[in-house]
Amino acid sequence: MSVPVPTPRTVSRLRSPVGLGRAAAALLGIVVAADLFAGYAGFKLYDVTGDLMNGATGSAVLRRSDAAETLDSLAEKVHSGAMLVCVIVYVSWFVLVRGNAEVFDPAEQSMKSWWAVVGWFVPFLNLWYPRRITLEIWDASSPVGARRSHLLVNVWWTLWLLSLFADRVGGLHYKESAEPGENHAVLQLSLLADAVEIAAGVLAILVVLRLTRMQRDKALAGRAVPLTV
C-alpha cells in the first residue's frame, strides 16, 4: 500500500508554532501576574470596606480607603493593558495552529478557518466555539493513530467560563457611592473571580505549551512535511 506524499502546496502551509507559542505563553504569564496584582489590590479594598462596614471612622481609615481605591484602579489598568496585548498574540498563535491542523488532518476540522478568530468575539458562541476548535486542533495534532486526553483543555475551559460568570454576575464594579456592605459583597465575588482566572491562566499556559509541542513533534516526525518559519 502506497503512502500519499503531501503536495508542495500542502507543505508550504505548515508553519512553526514555537515562536508565537512561547510569546503567547509568556504573555499569559504576565496576565496571571496582573491577576495576582489585581487580587492583592482587591484584598486591600476588601479589607478597608470591611472596616467601614463595621463602623470604623476617622482620617486613618479614610486614607486607607483612598489608597486602596487608587491601587485597585491601577491594577485594573495594568490588567486591561496586559490582556489586550495577550489577546492579540494568543489569537495569532491560535490561527497559526489551526492552519497547521488543517494540514495534519483536514477532515478533523469541522469549522471554517475564520472561526478561529471570530469565534472568540461573537457573544454566546464564544462560550463553546473556541473550546470546540481547540479540541479539533488537539486531535489533529496528536500522533497518528492516537488520541490524547482532552482533560487539560476541558478543565481550562471550565475555569475560564467560571471566571467570566463570576465577573458578569457580580458586575465587579466598586462604587464609591455604594454602601460599604454592598461593596464588600461585590469585592468578595471579585476576589473569587481573580482566583479562578489565575487558575485558568496557568492552565491556558499549559495548553499553549502542550499543543505547540504536539505540533512540533508531529511535524518533525513526518519527514515529508517540514516546518517553515
C-alpha positions, 0 to 999 in steps of 0.5 A: 500500500502506497503512502500519499506524499503531501503536495508542495502546496500542502507543505508550504502551509505548515508553519512553526508554532514555537515562536508565537507559542512561547510569546503567547505563553509568556504573555499569559504569564504576565496576565496571571501576574496582573491577576495576582496584582489585581487580587492583592489590590482587591484584598486591600479594598476588601479589607478597608470596606470591611472596616467601614462596614463595621463602623470604623471612622476617622482620617486613618481609615479614610486614607486607607480607603483612598489608597486602596481605591487608587491601587485597585484602579491601577491594577485594573489598568495594568490588567486591561493593558496586559490582556489586550496585548495577550489577546492579540498574540494568543489569537495569532498563535491560535490561527497559526495552529489551526492552519497547521491542523488543517494540514495534519488532518483536514477532515478533523476540522469541522469549522471554517478557518475564520472561526478561529478568530471570530469565534472568540468575539461573537457573544454566546458562541464564544462560550463553546466555539473556541473550546470546540476548535481547540479540541479539533486542533488537539486531535489533529495534532496528536500522533497518528493513530492516537488520541490524547486526553482532552482533560487539560483543555476541558478543565481550562475551559471550565475555569475560564467560563467560571471566571467570566460568570463570576465577573458578569454576575457580580458586575465587579464594579466598586462604587464609591457611592455604594454602601460599604456592605454592598461593596464588600459583597461585590469585592468578595465575588471579585476576589473569587473571580481573580482566583479562578482566572489565575487558575485558568491562566496557568492552565491556558499556559499549559495548553499553549505549551502542550499543543505547540509541542504536539505540533512540533513533534508531529511535524518533525516526525513526518519527514515529508512535511517540514516546518517553515518559519 
